[in-house]
Amino acid sequence: MILWPGGILTEARVRVLVVDDYEPFRQFISSRLARRLELHVVSMASDGLEAVQKAQELRPDLILLDIGLPSLNGIEAARQIRELSPESKILFVSQESSADVVQVALGTGARGYIIKTDAGNELLEAVSAVLRGELFVGRRLADQITSGSPRDDGAVAPRERQKSETPISHEAAFYSDSRRFLDDLTEFIGGALNAGNAAIVVATELHRGSLLPRLQAYRVDLGAAIEQGRYISLDAAETLSTYMHNGMPNPVRFLKSFDNLIAAATEATNRDQGRVAIFGECVHLLWEQGNVEAAIQVEKLGNQLANKRDADILCSYFTGIVQGGMDSRCFKQIRAEHSAVYFR
């Protein structure tokens, strides 16, 4: 029999899965856990897909999970693990300290979150709390996390706005795989077209080509929408070249170009209050190139468009294909320019 802090008795050893892409840190975590005889590391994983597979195979009692993982980020891995091994408790151990990221991570059903640099002091305390069924958030994060239950749909609550500000729909989604991205894009664009509204897609050739058969399966009369001018499809790289100057977006060119597109698309709806759904991945291309400041400026210009026109804007970032992922400063800046942010 083993007595846990708080008076909880257990007869079996606690089986732990450690997931982190940095081998020395995995060893550090294991050495800390070894201080408690009841904690037994049954396996380790170095990427998100491997973590999901091992969780399904081993059904561990506890999973220590990083967020910045290759192949599948920790947040999406946690969602899949919760479906495949619902009895496994999840404790995030990550370098990400953004309150928004923590809220989304806990929204997966995880029971704890600590910062890697605090693991030496907080790991065992966090493990004890999580295994007791309690929610544990590291001390440095506690003041940042808002009260109430985290949302479990992967959405970060919209930023606060002044009462006098006109509400806009300018959202960003972070994708770890193309399947979920194409599902969301089909629903976003297909829903607008089927409602008689217009849609503008600014994407890579691969994504524009993949979208067409999906829209047809979504029962969109694509031929009619194109002929009417309600569906406009543009290449992201070519579109970027029309308004970029010396590595930064030219506001006049950007606003004039998209203003004309939106005006034409709106007129094509033949409706007094027709709306336009705009999807763009130009910002991802800029981030992928390492030009974060330009991406932020494009997002700001997107806000101006959304405020001026009856437009719903969705921007996408593909975290699974950029080595190192997105740092917290960049995420906070992008987050600040959107009415909502999603992790998929």
DOPA-312958 format. One record per residue (C-alpha): residue in three letters; x, y, z. Coordinates in pm, 1 decimal. Layout:
N
(site ala, (X, Y, Z))
...
END
This chain:
344
(site met, (0.0, 0.0, 0.0))
(site ile, (127.9, 346.7, -84.5))
(site leu, (12.4, 662.5, 90.6))
(site trp, (-13.3, 962.4, -141.8))
(site pro, (-1.9, 1318.5, -7.9))
(site gly, (-357.8, 1399.0, 95.4))
(site gly, (-430.4, 1052.3, 232.0))
(site ile, (-500.8, 864.2, -93.3))
(site leu, (-407.0, 495.2, -77.1))
(site thr, (-308.1, 292.0, -383.5))
(site glu, (-188.5, -65.4, -421.8))
(site ala, (-51.2, -48.7, -775.4))
(site arg, (237.4, 143.8, -918.7))
(site val, (150.3, 446.8, -1125.9))
(site arg, (237.8, 385.4, -1490.3))
(site val, (373.4, 698.4, -1660.1))
(site leu, (432.2, 789.4, -2025.5))
(site val, (683.0, 1074.0, -2079.4))
(site val, (650.4, 1270.1, -2406.3))
(site asp, (908.9, 1528.6, -2512.9))
(site asp, (1115.1, 1571.4, -2829.7))
(site tyr, (1433.9, 1657.6, -2636.0))
(site glu, (1601.4, 1342.2, -2506.1))
(site pro, (1797.0, 1507.4, -2220.4))
(site phe, (1473.2, 1656.8, -2085.2))
(site arg, (1300.0, 1319.0, -2101.4))
(site gln, (1583.6, 1179.6, -1891.5))
(site phe, (1555.5, 1469.3, -1647.5))
(site ile, (1183.2, 1408.1, -1602.5))
(site ser, (1243.9, 1037.6, -1552.1))
(site ser, (1508.1, 1104.1, -1287.8))
(site arg, (1268.4, 1331.8, -1097.7))
(site leu, (992.5, 1073.2, -1110.7))
(site ala, (1231.4, 806.0, -987.0))
(site arg, (1239.1, 982.8, -650.2))
(site arg, (895.2, 831.5, -588.8))
(site leu, (903.7, 451.1, -589.1))
(site glu, (538.6, 432.9, -686.5))
(site leu, (597.9, 618.8, -1014.8))
(site his, (705.6, 387.8, -1294.8))
(site val, (797.8, 521.9, -1641.8))
(site val, (663.9, 255.0, -1875.5))
(site ser, (765.8, 428.1, -2197.9))
(site met, (877.8, 752.0, -2364.5))
(site ala, (783.8, 921.7, -2689.4))
(site ser, (947.4, 1197.2, -2891.1))
(site asp, (661.0, 1317.2, -3111.9))
(site gly, (286.0, 1359.8, -3099.0))
(site leu, (185.6, 1069.2, -3320.7))
(site glu, (405.3, 830.8, -3123.8))
(site ala, (249.5, 961.2, -2802.0))
(site val, (-101.9, 885.0, -2927.6))
(site gln, (-1.0, 536.4, -3041.1))
(site lys, (169.2, 450.7, -2712.0))
(site ala, (-117.3, 592.9, -2507.7))
(site gln, (-362.7, 371.9, -2694.6))
(site glu, (-136.4, 66.9, -2659.7))
(site leu, (-23.3, 108.2, -2298.5))
(site arg, (-315.4, 296.8, -2138.2))
(site pro, (-84.0, 464.6, -1883.2))
(site asp, (-219.9, 617.5, -1563.4))
(site leu, (-38.5, 945.6, -1626.7))
(site ile, (102.4, 1116.3, -1935.2))
(site leu, (353.0, 1401.9, -1909.2))
(site leu, (312.7, 1588.2, -2235.8))
(site asp, (501.0, 1868.7, -2410.7))
(site ile, (322.8, 2101.9, -2656.1))
(site gly, (595.0, 2176.8, -2912.7))
(site leu, (616.6, 1829.1, -3063.9))
(site pro, (694.8, 1724.2, -3421.8))
(site ser, (438.1, 1547.8, -3644.7))
(site leu, (148.6, 1637.8, -3411.4))
(site asn, (148.4, 1912.5, -3148.8))
(site gly, (79.9, 1825.7, -2787.3))
(site ile, (-262.5, 1991.1, -2777.0))
(site glu, (-396.6, 1788.8, -3067.8))
(site ala, (-224.5, 1478.0, -2929.1))
(site ala, (-401.7, 1533.6, -2596.8))
(site arg, (-739.7, 1553.9, -2771.1))
(site gln, (-679.0, 1223.6, -2948.1))
(site ile, (-545.5, 1058.5, -2633.1))
(site arg, (-855.9, 1164.2, -2439.4))
(site glu, (-1065.8, 974.1, -2694.0))
(site leu, (-844.4, 665.4, -2713.8))
(site ser, (-739.6, 638.2, -2349.0))
(site pro, (-988.7, 843.9, -2146.5))
(site glu, (-867.5, 709.1, -1810.7))
(site ser, (-514.4, 844.3, -1864.8))
(site lys, (-454.0, 1169.9, -1678.6))
(site ile, (-255.5, 1433.2, -1867.8))
(site leu, (-10.5, 1684.2, -1722.1))
(site phe, (141.2, 1933.1, -1966.0))
(site val, (508.3, 2016.2, -1909.5))
(site ser, (591.9, 2284.0, -2165.1))
(site gln, (798.1, 2595.6, -2222.8))
(site glu, (488.3, 2776.7, -2354.4))
(site ser, (377.5, 3030.3, -2092.1))
(site ser, (102.5, 3218.4, -2279.1))
(site ala, (-220.7, 3223.2, -2079.2))
(site asp, (-414.5, 3159.5, -2401.0))
(site val, (-210.8, 2848.0, -2476.8))
(site val, (-253.8, 2721.3, -2120.0))
(site gln, (-631.5, 2769.5, -2139.3))
(site val, (-651.2, 2575.5, -2465.4))
(site ala, (-426.6, 2299.6, -2328.1))
(site leu, (-643.9, 2257.7, -2018.9))
(site gly, (-950.1, 2268.9, -2242.1))
(site thr, (-846.5, 1932.0, -2387.8))
(site gly, (-930.1, 1770.8, -2053.3))
(site ala, (-574.6, 1776.6, -1918.4))
(site arg, (-553.0, 1812.6, -1540.4))
(site gly, (-234.5, 2013.9, -1505.3))
(site tyr, (14.7, 2251.4, -1664.4))
(site ile, (362.9, 2354.0, -1549.9))
(site ile, (649.9, 2540.8, -1714.5))
(site lys, (956.8, 2333.8, -1798.8))
(site thr, (1192.5, 2562.9, -1611.3))
(site asp, (982.4, 2510.2, -1296.6))
(site ala, (968.3, 2133.0, -1329.6))
(site gly, (1250.6, 2082.9, -1081.1))
(site asn, (1040.7, 2241.6, -806.9))
(site glu, (684.6, 2168.8, -916.9))
(site leu, (682.3, 1838.6, -1104.1))
(site leu, (624.8, 1599.0, -816.7))
(site glu, (371.5, 1830.0, -653.1))
(site ala, (184.1, 1859.5, -981.8))
(site val, (191.8, 1482.0, -1036.0))
(site ser, (48.3, 1421.2, -688.7))
(site ala, (-233.0, 1673.3, -742.4))
(site val, (-325.1, 1541.0, -1087.8))
(site leu, (-334.1, 1181.1, -966.2))
(site arg, (-564.7, 1288.8, -684.0))
(site gly, (-800.9, 1424.6, -948.1))
(site glu, (-721.3, 1788.5, -877.0))
(site leu, (-640.5, 2062.9, -1126.5))
(site phe, (-282.1, 2191.0, -1094.0))
(site val, (-142.3, 2502.7, -1262.6))
(site gly, (214.7, 2616.9, -1200.2))
(site arg, (257.6, 2910.8, -965.5))
(site arg, (390.6, 3142.5, -1235.8))
(site leu, (78.3, 3078.0, -1441.6))
(site ala, (-187.0, 3083.9, -1170.8))
(site asp, (-247.7, 3459.9, -1182.8))
(site gln, (-275.7, 3460.5, -1563.2))
(site ile, (-542.5, 3193.9, -1593.6))
(site thr, (-896.1, 3326.5, -1582.3))
(site ser, (-1145.2, 3171.5, -1346.6))
(site gly, (-1398.3, 2918.4, -1468.7))
(site ser, (-1365.2, 2605.8, -1676.8))
(site pro, (-1149.4, 2621.1, -1990.6))
(site arg, (-1334.2, 2580.6, -2316.0))
(site asp, (-1310.8, 2231.6, -2462.1))
(site asp, (-1371.3, 2317.9, -2827.7))
(site gly, (-1019.4, 2434.4, -2897.2))
(site ala, (-1117.0, 2800.0, -2908.1))
(site val, (-957.5, 3082.5, -2720.6))
(site ala, (-1207.5, 3336.0, -2593.6))
(site pro, (-1234.5, 3647.2, -2813.1))
(site arg, (-1030.9, 3947.6, -2716.3))
(site glu, (-1213.7, 4219.9, -2527.8))
(site arg, (-1339.4, 4512.3, -2730.6))
(site gln, (-1455.7, 4858.8, -2646.6))
(site lys, (-1833.1, 4893.7, -2644.3))
(site ser, (-1816.1, 5148.9, -2920.8))
(site glu, (-1617.1, 4919.9, -3147.8))
(site thr, (-1808.2, 4741.1, -3420.1))
(site pro, (-1787.2, 4363.1, -3368.7))
(site ile, (-1596.0, 4189.6, -3645.3))
(site ser, (-1525.5, 3831.3, -3742.2))
(site his, (-1152.6, 3795.5, -3802.3))
(site glu, (-1040.5, 3456.8, -3676.3))
(site ala, (-718.2, 3256.1, -3688.4))
(site ala, (-675.5, 2879.7, -3680.2))
(site phe, (-356.2, 2685.0, -3608.9))
(site tyr, (-346.6, 2347.4, -3782.9))
(site ser, (-128.9, 2045.0, -3717.9))
(site asp, (-262.9, 1845.0, -4013.7))
(site ser, (-416.5, 1919.5, -4352.3))
(site arg, (-727.6, 1702.2, -4310.0))
(site arg, (-878.9, 1912.9, -4032.7))
(site phe, (-780.2, 2227.2, -4219.9))
(site leu, (-959.5, 2120.9, -4536.5))
(site asp, (-1267.3, 2017.2, -4337.4))
(site asp, (-1286.6, 2361.7, -4174.6))
(site leu, (-1216.4, 2544.2, -4499.6))
(site thr, (-1485.2, 2350.5, -4684.8))
(site glu, (-1742.5, 2433.5, -4418.4))
(site phe, (-1637.7, 2800.0, -4404.1))
(site ile, (-1641.0, 2861.3, -4780.6))
(site gly, (-1914.3, 2612.1, -4867.7))
(site gly, (-2146.9, 2747.9, -4601.3))
(site ala, (-2107.4, 3101.2, -4734.9))
(site leu, (-2169.6, 3002.7, -5097.8))
(site asn, (-2468.0, 2781.4, -5016.0))
(site ala, (-2619.4, 3072.6, -4822.1))
(site gly, (-2601.0, 3288.6, -5133.8))
(site asn, (-2303.6, 3491.7, -5010.7))
(site ala, (-1963.2, 3534.6, -5174.4))
(site ala, (-1625.4, 3382.3, -5096.1))
(site ile, (-1264.6, 3474.7, -5166.3))
(site val, (-995.2, 3209.3, -5123.2))
(site val, (-630.2, 3317.1, -5117.0))
(site ala, (-435.4, 2993.9, -5082.1))
(site thr, (-158.8, 2779.5, -5223.7))
(site glu, (-218.8, 2592.3, -5548.2))
(site leu, (-229.0, 2263.4, -5355.1))
(site his, (-497.0, 2381.8, -5114.9))
(site arg, (-706.8, 2550.8, -5382.0))
(site gly, (-700.0, 2232.0, -5587.5))
(site ser, (-789.4, 2015.8, -5287.3))
(site leu, (-1079.1, 2243.8, -5196.3))
(site leu, (-1266.9, 2217.3, -5527.6))
(site pro, (-1383.5, 1853.0, -5505.5))
(site arg, (-1469.2, 1902.7, -5138.7))
(site leu, (-1691.3, 2199.5, -5221.4))
(site gln, (-1866.4, 1993.9, -5488.1))
(site ala, (-1920.8, 1714.7, -5233.3))
(site tyr, (-2059.5, 1984.5, -5001.9))
(site arg, (-2325.3, 2037.8, -5272.1))
(site val, (-2197.7, 2376.6, -5377.2))
(site asp, (-2291.9, 2471.3, -5733.5))
(site leu, (-1936.4, 2581.1, -5795.6))
(site gly, (-1978.0, 2643.4, -6167.5))
(site ala, (-2261.7, 2886.3, -6105.8))
(site ala, (-2076.6, 3059.3, -5819.9))
(site ile, (-1770.7, 3112.4, -6040.4))
(site glu, (-1977.5, 3233.5, -6333.9))
(site gln, (-2168.8, 3475.9, -6110.9))
(site gly, (-1845.4, 3607.8, -5960.8))
(site arg, (-1937.4, 3494.9, -5608.3))
(site tyr, (-1634.4, 3263.0, -5585.2))
(site ile, (-1289.1, 3412.8, -5635.3))
(site ser, (-977.1, 3195.8, -5603.5))
(site leu, (-627.8, 3349.4, -5589.5))
(site asp, (-277.4, 3214.9, -5541.8))
(site ala, (-133.6, 3320.0, -5204.9))
(site ala, (224.7, 3377.4, -5320.8))
(site glu, (116.8, 3577.3, -5625.3))
(site thr, (-121.6, 3784.4, -5415.6))
(site leu, (154.3, 3861.2, -5166.6))
(site ser, (376.1, 3991.5, -5447.1))
(site thr, (114.0, 4250.5, -5544.8))
(site tyr, (124.8, 4438.6, -5214.1))
(site met, (463.7, 4360.5, -5053.8))
(site his, (737.8, 4623.1, -5072.7))
(site asn, (1080.6, 4590.6, -4911.6))
(site gly, (964.2, 4300.3, -4700.3))
(site met, (653.6, 4473.0, -4560.5))
(site pro, (294.9, 4508.3, -4685.8))
(site asn, (208.7, 4836.7, -4854.3))
(site pro, (-116.9, 4942.2, -4681.5))
(site val, (-251.5, 5137.1, -4980.0))
(site arg, (-196.1, 4851.4, -5223.8))
(site phe, (-333.3, 4592.8, -4982.4))
(site leu, (-650.8, 4779.6, -4892.4))
(site lys, (-722.4, 4892.7, -5246.9))
(site ser, (-675.2, 4544.1, -5390.4))
(site phe, (-894.8, 4364.7, -5135.9))
(site asp, (-1148.6, 4644.6, -5121.9))
(site asn, (-1204.2, 4607.4, -5497.2))
(site leu, (-1230.1, 4229.0, -5467.0))
(site ile, (-1481.7, 4248.3, -5183.8))
(site ala, (-1687.9, 4510.5, -5367.6))
(site ala, (-1704.4, 4293.8, -5680.3))
(site ala, (-1787.9, 3978.7, -5485.2))
(site thr, (-2057.0, 4154.7, -5282.6))
(site glu, (-2218.0, 4298.8, -5595.0))
(site ala, (-2225.0, 3949.3, -5747.1))
(site thr, (-2451.5, 3826.9, -5467.1))
(site asn, (-2729.7, 4060.9, -5586.7))
(site arg, (-2822.6, 4111.5, -5222.3))
(site asp, (-2849.3, 4436.1, -5028.6))
(site gln, (-2672.3, 4283.3, -4728.4))
(site gly, (-2455.6, 4018.0, -4890.1))
(site arg, (-2149.9, 3908.8, -4691.3))
(site val, (-1813.6, 3784.3, -4807.5))
(site ala, (-1617.5, 3497.3, -4652.2))
(site ile, (-1243.2, 3550.6, -4696.6))
(site phe, (-986.8, 3279.7, -4634.7))
(site gly, (-616.7, 3359.1, -4654.7))
(site glu, (-286.4, 3189.3, -4588.1))
(site cys, (-58.1, 3475.7, -4695.1))
(site val, (18.0, 3531.8, -4327.0))
(site his, (137.1, 3173.9, -4292.5))
(site leu, (371.7, 3216.7, -4588.9))
(site leu, (519.1, 3526.5, -4425.3))
(site trp, (560.7, 3348.0, -4090.6))
(site glu, (713.7, 3047.1, -4268.2))
(site gln, (965.2, 3285.9, -4426.8))
(site gly, (1053.2, 3420.6, -4082.1))
(site asn, (892.0, 3758.8, -4155.4))
(site val, (675.4, 3774.1, -3842.7))
(site glu, (642.7, 4152.6, -3841.5))
(site ala, (499.2, 4150.6, -4193.2))
(site ala, (248.2, 3882.1, -4093.5))
(site ile, (135.4, 4095.2, -3798.6))
(site gln, (91.5, 4398.6, -4023.1))
(site val, (-117.9, 4198.2, -4269.2))
(site glu, (-337.6, 4086.1, -3979.5))
(site lys, (-382.6, 4449.0, -3874.3))
(site leu, (-483.0, 4540.6, -4228.3))
(site gly, (-726.4, 4249.6, -4223.6))
(site asn, (-893.6, 4408.1, -3921.7))
(site gln, (-938.7, 4729.2, -4116.4))
(site leu, (-1104.6, 4535.8, -4399.5))
(site ala, (-1334.7, 4348.4, -4164.7))
(site asn, (-1436.7, 4670.1, -3993.1))
(site lys, (-1503.5, 4848.8, -4320.5))
(site arg, (-1678.1, 4570.5, -4511.6))
(site asp, (-1933.0, 4300.0, -4425.8))
(site ala, (-1666.4, 4033.2, -4434.6))
(site asp, (-1580.9, 3725.7, -4229.0))
(site ile, (-1208.3, 3653.6, -4237.7))
(site leu, (-1033.8, 3328.0, -4151.0))
(site cys, (-652.7, 3312.0, -4143.9))
(site ser, (-456.3, 2988.5, -4114.5))
(site tyr, (-118.9, 2888.9, -3972.2))
(site phe, (25.1, 2541.1, -4020.1))
(site thr, (235.2, 2465.8, -3713.6))
(site gly, (322.6, 2112.9, -3814.8))
(site ile, (545.6, 2215.6, -4107.1))
(site val, (752.1, 2495.0, -3951.2))
(site gln, (1045.0, 2371.3, -3748.0))
(site gly, (1044.6, 2504.8, -3394.5))
(site gly, (680.0, 2612.9, -3408.8))
(site met, (567.6, 2959.5, -3304.1))
(site asp, (719.9, 3138.5, -3007.4))
(site ser, (498.3, 3290.1, -2739.8))
(site arg, (571.0, 3652.0, -2841.9))
(site cys, (460.6, 3588.8, -3199.0))
(site phe, (151.3, 3401.0, -3080.7))
(site lys, (49.6, 3683.4, -2846.2))
(site gln, (81.6, 3940.2, -3125.1))
(site ile, (-122.7, 3730.5, -3366.1))
(site arg, (-378.4, 3654.6, -3094.0))
(site ala, (-425.5, 4026.3, -3026.6))
(site glu, (-536.3, 4090.5, -3385.3))
(site his, (-815.9, 3832.7, -3394.8))
(site ser, (-1165.0, 3799.9, -3258.2))
(site ala, (-1096.5, 3431.6, -3184.8))
(site val, (-813.3, 3181.1, -3218.4))
(site tyr, (-845.1, 2805.4, -3265.2))
(site phe, (-609.2, 2509.6, -3236.1))
(site arg, (-695.9, 2218.6, -3466.3))
END
